[in-house]
Amino acid sequence: MGQDFDTDWTAVGEAALADTVALRRAIHADPEIGLHCPRTTEKVKTALAGLPLEIRDGSSTTGFVAILRGGRAAASGQGGNGRTVLLRGDMDALPLTEETGLPFASRTAGAMHACGHDTHTAMLVGAAKALCARAEELPGTIVFMFQPGEEGYHGARFMMEDGLLADPAPEAAFALHVSPNMSAGTVVTRPGPLLASANTVHARIIGRGGHAAMPHENIDPLPIACEIVTALQTFIARRVPVEDPAVLSITRLMADGGAHNIIPDTCELLGTLRTLSEPTSALMFDAFERIVTNIAVAHGARAEAWIDDGYPVTMNDPRAVAVMRGCAEALGGAEGFSVMRSPMMGGEDFSYVLREVPGAMAFIGAAPAGTDPATNPPLHNTRMTVEEKVMARGIAMHCAVAERYLANGFD
């Protein structure tokens, strides 16, 4: 496997591995959930102390950016500051109770780093240290984005609204996400949609409750709700094009008449809607409201339907994917990169950044040694583990992508 970088980033990543593992384990053992992760932020800032970084804190979260201005920016031919590239690492955990049995397992009941954000943060710190050591050679600016609140809290959007990505404004943005279900060290991504938009759907069916022995005297909202669920799935199967899919899962049906022989007055539905494009999203938004309300009316009931906007589609710029592919293959040879055949229907709030800045996100395989990636506990599982040695490749990828983009842009 050959490299065509000014620095042997593979060697740099391997040299940084011990410190990176130590930071990752400290974060893993002390997880925090949501937009405010002060202990994690403090650990990261302590690890970055003394480096030539400009720290800017957010006002609505504990997220921050660390800005590295390269010594050769003025001579880059790209203006006084050269190009600017953003690298992102998310910091928050999930509301799960860990069952891995690791010696550094979570010490906080009901909180666990089950999505690899501890590794993302530690890898980004490792990359920041390595790039700071070569600051005078860099022909531009690097923005290291340390973000809380990725797991459904819209942390990236809040950091952008706080102005943390405004000055300097990045011209390209990249992120890595570990996966225990992919071969260790392989970078996996695709141009175009990588992950879906993620919206929450709600419906309330209002009938008329009464004695269950005399349903004809009532308007039972439960069979109406069941018919709505079936109709929604039929709509997707017959009206949504297979090449531009939608996934709608009703995950909760709630009703309580108070006893086994009482028909309730109301019934509520809750679920998730995933799409890969704005046209399909608009189609499904309209269909959801229309199907819910009209089926209810057809049965003499009424209904309310609404959708909470979630993460947009994570859309990779093909030029940015080409940069990541070139770096991954230079670091790992032909097996260092793999094209994902189709998008995943999970959501990711790096999508907010990619909606404003051309860039790309990629997965990096982290299947533990001696395991079968296909059968490993997946992300968001209480037994999820990763191969920590992969973090050396992650550090190398961050550094290589930053170096290549600053030098060549998307050329």
VEXDREN-2710 file (C-alpha; in Angstrom, 1 decimal):
% VEXDREN-2710
k/r/px/py/pz
1/MET/0.0/0.0/0.0
2/GLY/1.6/3.3/-1.1
3/GLN/1.1/6.8/0.2
4/ASP/1.4/10.0/-1.8
5/PHE/1.2/12.5/1.1
6/ASP/3.9/14.8/2.4
7/THR/3.6/13.0/5.7
8/ASP/3.3/9.2/6.4
9/TRP/-0.1/9.5/8.1
10/THR/-0.4/5.8/8.7
11/ALA/2.7/6.0/11.0
12/VAL/1.3/9.1/12.6
13/GLY/-2.0/7.4/13.4
14/GLU/-0.2/4.4/14.9
15/ALA/2.0/6.6/17.0
16/ALA/-1.1/8.4/18.4
17/LEU/-3.1/5.2/19.1
18/ALA/-2.2/4.7/22.7
19/ASP/-3.2/8.3/23.8
20/THR/-6.3/8.0/21.6
21/VAL/-7.4/4.7/23.2
22/ALA/-6.9/6.2/26.6
23/LEU/-9.1/9.3/25.8
24/ARG/-11.7/7.1/24.2
25/ARG/-11.9/4.9/27.2
26/ALA/-12.2/7.8/29.6
27/ILE/-15.1/9.2/27.5
28/HIS/-16.7/5.8/27.2
29/ALA/-16.7/5.3/30.9
30/ASP/-18.3/8.7/31.6
31/PRO/-21.1/9.1/28.9
32/GLU/-23.3/12.1/28.6
33/ILE/-26.6/12.5/26.6
34/GLY/-27.9/15.4/24.6
35/LEU/-26.8/18.9/23.9
36/HIS/-24.9/19.5/27.1
37/CYS/-22.0/17.2/27.7
38/PRO/-19.7/19.3/29.9
39/ARG/-17.5/16.5/31.3
40/THR/-16.8/15.2/27.8
41/THR/-16.1/18.7/26.5
42/GLU/-13.7/19.3/29.4
43/LYS/-11.9/16.0/28.6
44/VAL/-11.5/17.1/25.0
45/LYS/-10.3/20.6/25.9
46/THR/-7.8/19.2/28.3
47/ALA/-6.4/16.9/25.6
48/LEU/-6.1/19.9/23.2
49/ALA/-4.5/22.2/25.8
50/GLY/-1.3/23.9/24.7
51/LEU/-1.9/23.4/21.0
52/PRO/-2.0/26.4/18.5
53/LEU/-5.8/26.3/18.3
54/GLU/-8.4/29.0/18.5
55/ILE/-11.3/27.7/20.6
56/ARG/-14.8/29.0/20.1
57/ASP/-17.6/27.8/22.3
58/GLY/-21.3/27.5/21.5
59/SER/-24.0/29.4/23.4
60/SER/-26.7/26.8/23.1
61/THR/-24.7/23.6/23.6
62/THR/-21.4/22.5/25.1
63/GLY/-20.1/22.0/21.5
64/PHE/-17.1/24.0/20.3
65/VAL/-14.8/24.4/17.3
66/ALA/-11.1/24.5/17.4
67/ILE/-9.5/26.4/14.6
68/LEU/-6.0/25.7/13.2
69/ARG/-4.6/28.3/10.8
70/GLY/-1.8/26.9/8.7
71/GLY/1.5/28.7/8.4
72/ARG/1.5/28.6/4.5
73/ALA/-2.0/29.9/4.1
74/ALA/-0.9/33.3/2.8
75/ALA/1.3/31.6/0.1
76/SER/-1.4/29.1/-1.0
77/GLY/-2.7/31.2/-3.9
78/GLN/-6.2/30.9/-2.4
79/GLY/-6.4/34.2/-0.8
80/GLY/-5.1/35.3/2.6
81/ASN/-6.4/32.3/4.5
82/GLY/-6.1/29.6/1.9
83/ARG/-8.8/27.0/1.8
84/THR/-10.8/26.0/4.9
85/VAL/-11.9/22.5/5.6
86/LEU/-14.1/21.2/8.5
87/LEU/-13.6/17.8/10.3
88/ARG/-16.4/16.7/12.6
89/GLY/-16.5/14.4/15.7
90/ASP/-19.7/13.9/17.7
91/MET/-19.6/13.6/21.5
92/ASP/-22.9/12.4/22.9
93/ALA/-24.1/9.0/24.1
94/LEU/-27.3/7.0/24.0
95/PRO/-29.9/6.3/26.7
96/LEU/-29.0/2.7/27.0
97/THR/-27.6/0.6/29.9
98/GLU/-24.3/-1.0/28.8
99/GLU/-23.9/-4.8/28.7
100/THR/-20.5/-5.3/27.2
101/GLY/-18.7/-6.2/30.4
102/LEU/-15.7/-4.1/29.3
103/PRO/-13.4/-2.9/32.1
104/PHE/-14.0/0.7/31.0
105/ALA/-17.8/0.2/30.6
106/SER/-20.1/3.1/31.3
107/ARG/-20.3/4.0/35.0
108/THR/-23.6/5.8/34.4
109/ALA/-26.8/3.8/34.5
110/GLY/-28.9/4.5/31.5
111/ALA/-26.2/6.0/29.3
112/MET/-23.8/4.3/26.9
113/HIS/-21.6/5.1/24.0
114/ALA/-23.3/2.6/21.7
115/CYS/-22.9/4.5/18.5
116/GLY/-19.1/5.0/18.6
117/HIS/-19.1/8.8/19.3
118/ASP/-16.4/8.2/21.9
119/THR/-14.2/6.9/19.1
120/HIS/-15.1/9.7/16.8
121/THR/-14.2/12.3/19.3
122/ALA/-10.9/10.6/20.3
123/MET/-9.9/10.2/16.6
124/LEU/-10.6/13.9/15.9
125/VAL/-8.4/14.9/18.9
126/GLY/-5.7/12.6/17.6
127/ALA/-5.9/14.2/14.2
128/ALA/-5.9/17.7/15.7
129/LYS/-2.7/17.0/17.6
130/ALA/-1.0/15.5/14.5
131/LEU/-2.0/18.4/12.3
132/CYS/-1.0/21.0/14.9
133/ALA/2.4/19.5/14.9
134/ARG/2.6/20.3/11.2
135/ALA/0.8/23.7/11.3
136/GLU/3.5/25.6/9.7
137/GLU/3.3/23.4/6.6
138/LEU/-0.4/23.7/6.1
139/PRO/-1.6/25.9/3.2
140/GLY/-5.0/26.7/4.8
141/THR/-7.3/26.5/7.8
142/ILE/-8.8/23.4/9.5
143/VAL/-12.0/23.7/11.7
144/PHE/-12.3/20.8/14.2
145/MET/-16.0/20.5/15.1
146/PHE/-16.7/18.8/18.4
147/GLN/-20.4/18.4/18.5
148/PRO/-22.9/17.1/21.2
149/GLY/-26.5/16.2/20.6
150/GLU/-26.2/14.1/17.4
151/GLU/-28.6/11.4/18.7
152/GLY/-31.8/13.2/17.9
153/TYR/-31.0/16.6/19.5
154/HIS/-30.0/18.5/16.3
155/GLY/-26.6/19.4/17.8
156/ALA/-25.1/20.4/14.4
157/ARG/-28.0/22.7/13.6
158/PHE/-27.6/24.4/17.0
159/MET/-23.9/24.9/16.5
160/MET/-24.5/26.4/13.1
161/GLU/-27.2/28.7/14.5
162/ASP/-24.7/29.8/17.1
163/GLY/-22.4/31.0/14.3
164/LEU/-19.6/28.5/15.0
165/LEU/-19.2/27.6/11.3
166/ALA/-19.5/31.1/10.0
167/ASP/-16.0/32.6/10.5
168/PRO/-14.0/31.1/8.9
169/ALA/-16.7/29.4/6.8
170/PRO/-15.6/26.0/5.6
171/GLU/-15.6/25.2/1.9
172/ALA/-15.6/21.5/2.5
173/ALA/-16.7/19.2/5.4
174/PHE/-15.9/15.6/6.2
175/ALA/-16.9/13.2/9.0
176/LEU/-16.1/9.5/9.8
177/HIS/-18.5/7.1/11.6
178/VAL/-17.3/3.7/12.9
179/SER/-19.3/0.5/12.2
180/PRO/-18.9/-2.8/14.0
181/ASN/-20.6/-4.5/11.0
182/MET/-17.9/-3.6/8.5
183/SER/-14.4/-5.0/8.1
184/ALA/-11.9/-3.3/10.3
185/GLY/-10.1/-0.4/8.6
186/THR/-12.2/-0.3/5.4
187/VAL/-13.7/3.1/4.5
188/VAL/-17.2/2.8/3.1
189/THR/-19.3/5.5/1.5
190/ARG/-21.1/6.5/-1.7
191/PRO/-21.8/9.7/-3.7
192/GLY/-25.2/11.2/-3.4
193/PRO/-27.6/10.1/-0.6
194/LEU/-25.8/8.2/2.2
195/LEU/-28.4/8.3/4.9
196/ALA/-32.1/9.2/4.9
197/SER/-34.0/12.1/6.3
198/ALA/-35.6/11.2/9.6
199/ASN/-39.0/12.6/10.7
200/THR/-41.4/11.7/13.5
201/VAL/-45.0/11.1/12.6
202/HIS/-48.0/11.5/15.0
203/ALA/-51.7/10.9/14.7
204/ARG/-54.6/11.1/17.1
205/ILE/-57.9/9.5/16.2
206/ILE/-60.8/10.9/18.2
207/GLY/-63.8/8.6/18.4
208/ARG/-66.4/8.1/21.1
209/GLY/-65.8/5.6/23.9
210/GLY/-68.2/3.4/25.7
211/HIS/-69.1/-0.1/26.7
212/ALA/-67.2/-2.8/24.7
213/ALA/-70.2/-5.0/24.6
214/MET/-72.1/-2.4/22.5
215/PRO/-69.5/-1.1/20.0
216/HIS/-72.4/0.0/17.6
217/GLU/-73.2/2.7/20.1
218/ASN/-69.7/4.0/20.1
219/ILE/-67.0/5.1/17.5
220/ASP/-64.1/2.8/18.3
221/PRO/-60.8/4.5/17.3
222/LEU/-58.7/1.3/17.5
223/PRO/-59.9/-0.4/14.2
224/ILE/-59.7/3.0/12.5
225/ALA/-56.1/3.3/13.6
226/CYS/-55.4/-0.2/12.3
227/GLU/-56.9/0.6/9.0
228/ILE/-54.8/3.8/8.8
229/VAL/-51.6/1.8/9.4
230/THR/-52.5/-0.7/6.6
231/ALA/-53.5/2.1/4.2
232/LEU/-50.2/3.9/4.8
233/GLN/-48.2/0.8/3.9
234/THR/-50.4/0.2/0.8
235/PHE/-49.7/3.8/-0.3
236/ILE/-45.9/3.3/-0.1
237/ALA/-46.1/0.0/-1.9
238/ARG/-48.2/1.3/-4.8
239/ARG/-47.4/5.1/-5.0
240/VAL/-43.8/5.6/-4.0
241/PRO/-41.2/4.7/-6.7
242/VAL/-38.8/2.0/-5.7
243/GLU/-35.8/3.9/-6.9
244/ASP/-36.6/6.8/-4.6
245/PRO/-38.0/5.0/-1.5
246/ALA/-39.8/5.8/1.7
247/VAL/-39.8/3.8/4.9
248/LEU/-42.7/4.5/7.3
249/SER/-42.8/2.5/10.5
250/ILE/-45.6/2.9/13.0
251/THR/-43.8/2.0/16.2
252/ARG/-46.4/2.7/18.9
253/LEU/-50.2/2.5/19.1
254/MET/-51.5/3.9/22.3
255/ALA/-55.0/3.7/23.7
256/ASP/-56.4/3.1/27.2
257/GLY/-60.1/2.8/28.0
258/GLY/-59.3/2.1/31.6
259/ALA/-60.6/-1.5/31.6
260/HIS/-60.8/-4.6/29.4
261/ASN/-64.5/-3.9/28.6
262/ILE/-64.3/-0.1/27.8
263/ILE/-63.7/1.3/24.3
264/PRO/-61.5/4.4/24.6
265/ASP/-62.3/7.8/23.3
266/THR/-59.0/8.3/21.5
267/CYS/-56.1/6.4/20.0
268/GLU/-52.6/7.7/19.2
269/LEU/-50.1/6.6/16.6
270/LEU/-46.4/7.3/16.7
271/GLY/-43.7/6.4/14.1
272/THR/-40.8/7.3/11.9
273/LEU/-40.7/8.4/8.3
274/ARG/-37.5/8.1/6.2
275/THR/-36.9/9.3/2.7
276/LEU/-34.0/10.0/0.4
277/SER/-35.3/13.0/-1.5
278/GLU/-37.4/16.2/-1.1
279/PRO/-40.0/15.1/-3.7
280/THR/-40.7/11.8/-1.9
281/SER/-40.7/13.5/1.5
282/ALA/-43.3/16.0/0.2
283/LEU/-45.3/13.2/-1.3
284/MET/-45.3/11.3/2.0
285/PHE/-46.1/14.4/4.2
286/ASP/-49.2/15.1/2.1
287/ALA/-50.3/11.4/2.0
288/PHE/-49.9/10.9/5.8
289/GLU/-52.2/13.8/6.7
290/ARG/-54.7/12.9/4.0
291/ILE/-54.9/9.2/4.7
292/VAL/-55.2/9.7/8.5
293/THR/-57.9/12.4/8.4
294/ASN/-60.0/10.9/5.6
295/ILE/-60.1/7.4/6.9
296/ALA/-61.2/8.7/10.3
297/VAL/-64.0/10.8/8.7
298/ALA/-65.1/7.8/6.7
299/HIS/-65.8/6.0/10.0
300/GLY/-67.5/9.0/11.7
301/ALA/-64.5/9.9/13.7
302/ARG/-62.0/12.7/13.3
303/ALA/-58.3/12.8/13.4
304/GLU/-55.3/15.1/13.8
305/ALA/-52.0/14.3/12.0
306/TRP/-48.7/16.1/12.2
307/ILE/-45.0/15.5/11.5
308/ASP/-42.0/16.7/13.4
309/ASP/-39.2/17.7/11.1
310/GLY/-36.1/15.7/11.7
311/TYR/-32.7/15.4/10.1
312/PRO/-32.5/16.1/6.3
313/VAL/-30.9/13.6/3.9
314/THR/-27.2/13.1/4.4
315/MET/-26.1/14.0/0.9
316/ASN/-22.5/13.4/-0.2
317/ASP/-20.9/15.5/-2.8
318/PRO/-19.3/13.2/-5.4
319/ARG/-16.1/15.4/-5.5
320/ALA/-15.7/15.0/-1.7
321/VAL/-16.3/11.2/-2.0
322/ALA/-13.5/11.1/-4.6
323/VAL/-11.2/12.8/-2.1
324/MET/-12.0/10.3/0.6
325/ARG/-11.6/7.4/-1.8
326/GLY/-8.2/8.6/-2.9
327/CYS/-7.0/9.0/0.7
328/ALA/-8.4/5.6/1.8
329/GLU/-6.8/3.8/-1.1
330/ALA/-3.5/5.5/-0.6
331/LEU/-3.6/4.5/3.1
332/GLY/-5.0/1.0/2.8
333/GLY/-4.6/-0.1/-0.8
334/ALA/-7.5/-1.4/-2.9
335/GLU/-9.1/-2.9/0.2
336/GLY/-9.0/0.4/2.0
337/PHE/-12.1/1.6/0.3
338/SER/-15.5/0.2/-0.6
339/VAL/-18.5/1.7/-2.4
340/MET/-21.8/1.4/-0.5
341/ARG/-24.2/0.0/-3.1
342/SER/-27.3/1.7/-1.7
343/PRO/-28.1/4.3/1.0
344/MET/-28.9/3.4/4.5
345/MET/-32.2/4.6/6.0
346/GLY/-30.8/5.7/9.3
347/GLY/-30.5/9.4/10.0
348/GLU/-27.5/11.6/10.9
349/ASP/-27.3/15.3/11.8
350/PHE/-24.1/15.9/9.9
351/SER/-26.7/16.3/7.2
352/TYR/-27.2/19.9/8.4
353/VAL/-23.6/20.7/7.6
354/LEU/-23.6/18.9/4.3
355/ARG/-26.8/20.8/3.3
356/GLU/-24.8/24.0/3.5
357/VAL/-21.2/22.9/2.7
358/PRO/-20.1/20.4/0.1
359/GLY/-18.5/17.4/1.7
360/ALA/-18.9/13.8/2.6
361/MET/-19.4/11.3/5.4
362/ALA/-18.0/7.8/5.4
363/PHE/-18.2/4.8/7.6
364/ILE/-15.0/3.1/8.8
365/GLY/-15.2/-0.5/9.6
366/ALA/-14.5/-1.4/13.2
367/ALA/-15.4/-5.1/13.6
368/PRO/-13.5/-6.4/16.5
369/ALA/-10.7/-8.8/15.7
370/GLY/-11.8/-12.4/15.3
371/THR/-15.5/-11.5/14.8
372/ASP/-17.9/-11.8/11.9
373/PRO/-19.0/-8.2/10.9
374/ALA/-22.3/-9.6/9.7
375/THR/-23.3/-10.9/13.1
376/ASN/-21.7/-8.4/15.5
377/PRO/-24.0/-6.4/17.8
378/PRO/-24.8/-3.3/15.7
379/LEU/-24.8/0.4/16.5
380/HIS/-27.3/1.3/19.2
381/ASN/-27.0/-2.1/20.8
382/THR/-26.2/-2.5/24.5
383/ARG/-23.4/-5.0/23.6
384/MET/-21.8/-3.0/20.8
385/THR/-18.0/-3.0/20.8
386/VAL/-15.4/-1.8/18.3
387/GLU/-11.8/-2.7/17.4
388/GLU/-9.8/0.2/18.9
389/LYS/-6.9/-0.3/16.6
390/VAL/-9.1/1.1/13.8
391/MET/-8.7/4.5/15.4
392/ALA/-5.2/4.8/14.0
393/ARG/-6.7/4.5/10.5
394/GLY/-9.3/7.1/11.4
395/ILE/-6.7/9.6/12.6
396/ALA/-4.7/9.0/9.4
397/MET/-7.9/9.5/7.3
398/HIS/-8.7/12.8/8.9
399/CYS/-5.2/14.1/8.4
400/ALA/-4.9/12.8/4.8
401/VAL/-8.3/14.3/3.8
402/ALA/-7.4/17.7/5.4
403/GLU/-4.0/17.8/3.7
404/ARG/-5.3/16.8/0.3
405/TYR/-8.2/19.2/0.3
406/LEU/-6.1/22.1/1.5
407/ALA/-3.6/21.5/-1.2
408/ASN/-5.8/20.6/-4.1
409/GLY/-9.4/21.4/-3.2
410/PHE/-11.8/19.1/-5.1
411/ASP/-9.4/18.9/-8.1
END
